[in-house]
Amino acid sequence: MVNRPPSIVHSMKKHNIILQPSGSRGQVDEGISIRSAARELGVEIESICAENATCGKCMVLIEEGRFEKYNIDSKRENVSPVSPEESAYFARRPKLLKDKGWEVGHVRLSCQCKIQGDVLINVPEESRGNKQIVRKSASNRAIEVKPSVRKYLVTMAPPNLERPIADWERLAKGLETSMQLVRGVDAKVPRWYDLDIDYQCLRGLSKTLRDSKWNVTVSVWQDKEVIEVQAGYVEDSYGAAVDIGSTTVALYLCNLRTGEVLASESEMNPQIVYGEDVMSRIQYTIEHPDGLEKLHKAIISTLNKLLKQAVKSANEKLDETSGLDTSEKNTRSTRPAGIKLSEILEMVLVGNSTMHHVLLNLHPKDLGLAPFVPTIHKSVDVKARELGLHINSSGNIHILPTIASFVGADTSAMILAEEPHKQDENWLLIDVGTNAELILGNRKRLVCTSTPTGPALEGAHVEYGMRAAPGAIERVHIDEKTLEPRYKIVGEDDWNQGKAKGICGSAIIDAVAELFRAGIVDSRGKFKKDLSTKRVRQGENGWEYVIAWAEETSIGRDIPMTQQDVRQIQLAKAALFTASRTLLKRFGLQDPDKVILAGGFGSYIDKEKAMLIGLIPDCDLNNVYAVGNAAGDGARIALLNIEKRNEIDAVTRSVERFELPTDPEFQNQFMLATSFPHMSEPFPHIAHLIPNRVADPMAKNFMK
Amino acid sequence: MVNRPPSIVHSMKKHNIILQPSGSRGQVDEGISIRSAARELGVEIESICAENATCGKCMVLIEEGRFEKYNIDSKRENVSPVSPEESAYFARRPKLLKDKGWEVGHVRLSCQCKIQGDVLINVPEESRGNKQIVRKSASNRAIEVKPSVRKYLVTMAPPNLERPIADWERLAKGLETSMQLVRGVDAKVPRWYDLDIDYQCLRGLSKTLRDSKWNVTVSVWQDKEVIEVQAGYVEDSYGAAVDIGSTTVALYLCNLRTGEVLASESEMNPQIVYGEDVMSRIQYTIEHPDGLEKLHKAIISTLNKLLKQAVKSANEKLDETSGLDTSEKNTRSTRPAGIKLSEILEMVLVGNSTMHHVLLNLHPKDLGLAPFVPTIHKSVDVKARELGLHINSSGNIHILPTIASFVGADTSAMILAEEPHKQDENWLLIDVGTNAELILGNRKRLVCTSTPTGPALEGAHVEYGMRAAPGAIERVHIDEKTLEPRYKIVGEDDWNQGKAKGICGSAIIDAVAELFRAGIVDSRGKFKKDLSTKRVRQGENGWEYVIAWAEETSIGRDIPMTQQDVRQIQLAKAALFTASRTLLKRFGLQDPDKVILAGGFGSYIDKEKAMLIGLIPDCDLNNVYAVGNAAGDGARIALLNIEKRNEIDAVTRSVERFELPTDPEFQNQFMLATSFPHMSEPFPHIAHLIPNRVADPMAKNFMK
C-alpha cells in the first residue's frame, strides 16, 4: 500500500447524499452542514442569518436517516441531533409546523444539521435559493469613452555600452514619443522626465523589457503614471464599475477602449448577515470591536469573487464568439488567451455612505449618530493592493464622492448618469430603496435630502413580500366591479399563470393602488368591512385581501395583502412624498418639470399607480421617467470617462444638503401625506382614478 | 464718527518699522501684526499655530514703542496692548521669562501684536524662520531648512445638524486657512478641495478629530497631501537620512523643523554575509532564486533596527537634557513623552546603484552584466508601508537618483552636498571605496565615470590591513637616512605608543608613499634589495618592509608591508588616476581647480602622500579638500530641503557618463599610471619629495 503523507489525514468518512427535487447527489465529508453539502452539489439553499438558526430560510426535510424523535441524547444517527437553537426556532412556530404537517426532526434547519451518514434530503420550494434575476443591467446610454488608462506601444533601441541609460528613462523617452505620435503633435503630452511609474510596476520592468526585446505596450494612468508594461502589442485593457447596494452588489466588466460591457455579474451583499439595512450594520460595527473588519473583508471578498466571475463570463463569451468561426480562431495567433484579472487596470465603485465607508475600512459609526457626518466627501483614489482587490496591483480604485451621511456615492453616480446639473428645467431625481435619496434642481442650483422609507417598497417587511425572483407576483389588477384580482408572475409570459410564491415590490405598489382604486381600502388606507367578496376577510393579524388562494401558490398558503402591509406602504410613501415636497418648497417650486425614478424599484413600478397612492408628486405622467440602475450607470460613466470624475467632484461640492428632521413642518406634512393620494394636495393628473374622495379631518389620527 | 465702508478700511495709516538684527526696514499698514509686517519686509518669523497665540514660536522684542507695563487698559501706544491670549501664554512660562530676563510687553507674540506706530523690533534667534544648518564642505554652504513636511495647527467648529460637512472637508477647509495664516496671504497655498489625504491616514481621521475635540496638528507633505493628524498642538516632526554603504549603513535622525541631528547610528550592512562587494552580491542574486528577497529583507530589517536605535538614543539625550533642569521639565506640560517612530514622517536614502536596487527590491542583475544598466535613474518616492519601513506608515521614502550602473545615489548625494554644478571653477570630486566614483565639471557641464579600485585603499586585501579601529596603525613615517619607521596607532595620543594590531587605509597610503620617498621601493614599486636595514627582508611571500616588530604588536607577529601590498596599492591608484585623467581629457582640461575627496577614506589620508604615490592628479595641495561623508550629508540636505530634490534630479539628468572600458587608451594609460607618482606626468607640487626619478621604459612590464 502506498504510504500517504499525513496531510491527507482529513480524508474523513464520506457519505452519500441525495437532494430532492433536483435529484442532485454525491459524496460529502462527514460533519459538514446539509447547507454546505448542498452547495457542494450545486444546490443553493437560502439563508440570510449567517447560519445562526434565526431566519429559518434554510429549512429542509430529512427523508431518510432522520431522528425518529427530537431527543438530543438519542443514539448516533445519520444526521446530528436537533440543536437547542433549532428546537428554540421551531418552538416559536407551532402554526407553521401544524400547517405543513411537519415535525421537528423531520424538518431541520440545514445550516445546523450535520451529515453523519447517508441521507436523502428534500429541499422545499421556499428554501430554494433561486439564482436572482439581475434587474440591475447596464443601460445603453451613450458615454464618450475617455478612460483614465491609455495604452501606448513603445519600441526602444536596446541599451549598449555607449548608451547605458536606465530602463525606466529609456522607456519614458520612448513613451513620450509614442504619446506624441498617438495624440498628435499639438497634444499636451508630459515630458519624459515628468512621467512616473508605480512602484510595483517598476519592480517587473527590467524583465518585461528584456523578455519583450524592447517592444512593449505601456498603460498610462491619467497621462502621468505608468501602471502596466506588457510584452509586445496589446490592444485592450479592462475596467470594472461596481454598484455596492445594501442588498445586491452589481459589477460590470468593461473594455476600457471600446466602452463595451463584457460581463455583468451580481451577488448578494454578504454584509446582509450582519444586518439587513445600513443602520443595523452600523450598529453591528459599534457593538463588535471586529465588526468593521468583518464587514470590510466580506465586501472585499465578494468583489474579488465578482471580478473572477466576470472575467470567466467574458472569456466564455469570447470563446463562444470565436467558436463560430474556427478558421478565424486558428489564424489569429495574436489573439489573447483570454482576459486576465491583471489586465483589469481600474475599478470605479459607488454605494451609499455606509457601503462607501465599509469598503474603505472607515468606521461608519458617525454616519449613524447625530449629527450624521461622513469621514470624507471627496472622491478617493487608492491603489488596488491597498484594498486587497485582485485587479492589477498597480491599478487604481476610484470611489465616487459622498454628499451626506445618507446621500452617498450612489447618489453622486445617479447625478452623473442623469445630469440634472446640466438642465434648464427643474428635475427631481429619486432613488428609492430602504432609504430614499432625492435631488432637485437645475444647472444653477441643486438641493438634496434623504428619508428613510423602510423596506416595504422593496417587498421586505410585507408578510408575503419577496424579491423579484421566479414565483413572485409582479403585477396586480383588481376589477372594481367583481373585486377579483388578476396577477402576473415573474418568469411567466401571461397573466394568471404559474404558481405564486410571494409578492415583489412592484406588485405591492400595484396592489395597494388597486385596493384603493377599487374602493376596497379608503383614502386613509383602511379596509372596508362591508364588501361582498370572500377575498376581504379578517385574518390572523387583522383585515386582509387575498390575492392568491393557496391552490394557486407553490407554498400551499393563501397570499394576502394585509392591513399591516398597507400601512407599511402608507408610511413609506408619506416619507417619500414629504421629502419631495419639502425639497420643492425650499427650492421655491410648486412642481418639478420632470420626475426621474432611479433604481430597480423605479423600473418596475407602474408610474400611474405610484402617483395614485401619492408616492410621487403630481405631474404629467409623460414627464415621469424610470431610468433603472442610474448608480451603476454613473459608476460606468466615471470608469469610462475621466473628465466626469472632476465634474461630479465639483458638482457634489456645490449641492446643498437639507436635513428633514430640522424642518419644523416635517411631522405635520408627513401625517397629511399618509392618505391616498394625499390629504391636502390635488392630484389633477390621476384625479380620474381616485374614487369618491373624502376629506377626512380625522385621517391624521389613523395610525393611533 | 464716520461710518466707513468696509472696502476702504485698508487705506489706513502707514508706520515705519525696523527689524533687528537684519536691519530690514520699511513702511507698513497700521493694524497688521508684526509677523505680517516682518514678512512684507522679507523677514520670516516662525509660527505653526496659525496665529493662535499657542505655539510661542513667533516671540519678538519690542525695543521702541512698547508698553512700559503689561496692562491691557494702558493708553494707546505704538503697538497694540498685550492680548488676553498673549498674557495667558506668557503666564504659563515664568521660567522662560526669568531665564531670558524678558518681561511681558517687552517680549510679545508677533502674531498678536499689531502695529500702531513706528517701532523697532528685535527678532531673537529662535524665532527666525528659514532656519539653516551649517556643514563642513568645500563650499562651506549653509543649508536652508525647507522640509517636505510642514505642520499646521487646525481648530475646527464641531459638526452639527445644520452643518454636517464631512470630517475631511472640515479639516481641509481649516487647513487652508491655517496654511494661509502661517505662510502669509500672498503665499501660494492650495485650495482646500485640492488637498489630499493619504488613505491610511484617512482611516484614523474621524477618531483623532473627536478625541482631540476638533483641535489637531496636521502634517502636510509637499503642500498637497496630509500624512498625519495628531491630537492637540504638536511642534516637531522628524525625518531620517540614510547612507547605505556596501559595508556600513549610517542613519541620521533629524528634527524636520530645526534641521538638528538628534541621533546618528550606524550598523554593518547585513548583506555582507552574501558577498563583500557589490559584484559578489549581484552574483548571489543571480545564482539564488530567493537571493534578492534575502538581501532586500536584510537591509530593510537593519534600517528598522537603526530607526529604533536612533529614536532610543534621541530620547535618552532628551531625558538627559531635561534632567539638567527639572523645574523647566515640570513646567512644560506640553512636552512630548518622547519621540515615537510614528512621528518620523520622511526618510531619504542614498547608496550605490546596487544598494539602491536591493533596497527597492529591484533585481540588480543588469547592473553587473554588460551593458551595465540600472532599472531607473530618477529619484523614487514610495510610501513607507510599501517597503515595510517602520516610520509613520503614510510617510514618504525618497531615494535619490542614480547616474549610472556604478555611479549611484550616493554620488548624487555627494553632488548635492558639494555643488560642483554651481561652480565657475572646475572641480573634481572623488568618492573612494572599493569602487571609486568621479565627477568633474562646473555650472555648465558635469561628466562622471567610475572605476573599480579594489579594497586595498580601504585596508582590505592587504596582509595586515584592518579598519580604522583601536590598535590600527594610522600614520607611518620613515626616516630616509636610518630607514627606521615611526607610527601612530588609533586611540593613542603619541607616536610609537601602544600595541599595533594591523594597518588601516590611511597608514597603507602613508607606508607606500614613505617607502617610495625613502628610496626603499623604486618608482616601479619594487623593493630594493641592497639596503642596510633588517627591516627590508625576504618574507614568506617575497620582499617586505617590517613596520612593527612582533614585540611592538598585540598579535605577537611582525607587521610588514609586502611587495604584494604595494602592488595592490599601485593597481588601485593607477585605476583611480587613469579615471581622473580620462575624465579631464574628455573635458579638455589639464588639471582640476579643486580636488574633493569624499568618504571616510578621504578624511584620514595624508593629502601630500596621496599625491606622492599618484593617487590624485597634481595640484596645489591647498586645493585638495577632504569632506568626509558627503553622501550622508547629501541625504540629510535632501531630507531637510525639498527644493534640493528637484535640483539633483535635474542635475543628474544632465551629467554625462563615460565608460572607461570604451576608452581605447585606457589600458596604456593604466600601465603608465602604476609608477610612482606616474610614468609620464610631472608632479611639480610634490616634486621635492620624489627621490632620483628614473624614467624606466621597462616599468610598464613590472607586473609580469
Interface residues (C-beta under 8 A of the other chain):
Chain A: P159 N160 L161 E162 R163 P164 I165 A166 D167 W168 E169 Y193 I197 Y199 Q200 L202 R203 L205 S206 K207 R210 L360 N361 L362 H363 K365 D366 A370 P371 F372 V373 P374 T375 I376 H377 K378 V380 V382 E386 T402 A404 S405 D649 R653 R657 E659 P661 T662
Chain B: P159 N160 L161 E162 P164 I165 A166 D167 W168 E169 Y193 I197 Y199 Q200 L202 R203 L205 S206 K207 R210 L360 N361 L362 H363 K365 D366 A370 P371 F372 V373 P374 T375 I376 H377 K378 V380 V382 E386 T402 A404 S405 D649 R653 R657 E659 P661 T662
